[in-house]
Each structure stands twice: as C-alpha cells, then as structure tokens.
Amino acid sequence: MPGRVDSGRIVARRRGVSAMDARRWAQSWPVYRQFSGRDKLGLGAAVKSKRSAHLTPRVAAADEVIKSVCPYCAVGCGQQVYVRAGKVTQIEGDPDSPVSRGRLCPKGSASLQLTTGGAREYKVRYRRPHGTGWEDLDLDTAMDMIADRVIAARKAGWQDQVDGAKTRRTLGVASLGGATLDNEENYLIKKLFTALGAIQIENQARI
C-alpha cells in the first residue's frame, strides 16, 4: 500500500549496517588482522594504520648519506650520517659495517647531539695562567699558540747526546692516544711525534 512502511526491511537494514560497522571495526583492530591474515607475527600489514601508512622515515629527505665511524669507544661501530642542505639531520647505524652490522649503543645512537646539540662549543675557549675566566680565540690564533708551545717543549727537553751516544730525542713531548683513534689516525700520530723526536708514544689500548 502507498505510504506503508515495511518495518521488517528497516530492521534488516539496521542489522546489516550494524554488522557492517562491526566488521569494519574488527578489521581496523591490529590484533584481528594479525590472527586472521598472513601477518601472524604482526610485523607488516597487520599493524599498519591510516596514520602510519602516510608516515615517512626521517631520513627520506636527506640529500646525501656519508659513511662514518662512531666517535666514542674503541669498538668502531659504523655509522651513516644523513645530511640535508649541508646540515646533519640524523645519524644511524651502518648495516654494511662488519663490526656492528647496523647496531648502535645508546651513546652511539645519540651522536646527533654531539654535532647539533645546543651545548656544543663552536669557538676556541682559552683561560690564561692564573686567570679566573674564559676568553674566546679565533682558530688561527689558537693553532699558532699550540705550535709555539710544542716547539718550545721540544726544545726544552731536547737531548742530542746521552753518555756520548747520539740520541737526538726530546723528553719534553709525549703522546697518549685514545681508544677511539683508528689505524689511520694512529699512523699519522706516530709519524708526527717520531719526526718531532719524541720517544714516549703510547696508546690507551695497550695500557
């Protein structure tokens, strides 16, 4: 009859909508997708959401990736330094490293703070003997001061002969290398201090 409402159809439609909503809700639940789909371990599609589907890695916008080595302990874990517009944006483990295979300890993972942290000093700071405060120096001045002191210490401790034997050495300069130095750095340090006449050359790794 015209104008007659079929209450049975309305109820069926409501039930259908409710069942559909319940199905959609269940399918949006990661646990349901994990056990009903192929991703049984919850490592892929089962745990994706609308939000995560649009997320991109923080390194996606990097202009270049530079291979490096962690500057901290003597293990020498490999790092990948991500750079964008000339600025370091992220540092992560290098999966190609035979030492660490992409892994970094908490300290190595925080290497970005070493390069971009607000507490990092970008100027040479110098406190004169008996001084009570620090003063800023430009790099050229600081390098000249270091060179002058090395030359003076070398000269003050120079021994050309000892008990009639030719020595040509200095006891005024010594080197104690840190465990974070790699082979190339240790090679250059040894060449430099040997050329200066120093004989007291050691490394933390040997002590």
Secondary structure, DSSP 8 states (H G I E B T S, - for coil): -TT---HHHHHHHHHHHHHHHHHHHHHTSHHHHHHHSS-TTSSSGGG--HHHHT---TTTT-SEEEEEE-SSSTT--EEEEEEETTEEEEEEE-TT-TTTTT---HHHHTHHHHHH-TT---SEEE--TT-SS-EEE-HHHHHHHHHHHHHHHHHHTEEEEETTEEEEEEEEEEEEE-TT--HHHHHHHHHHHHHHTEEEEEEGGG-
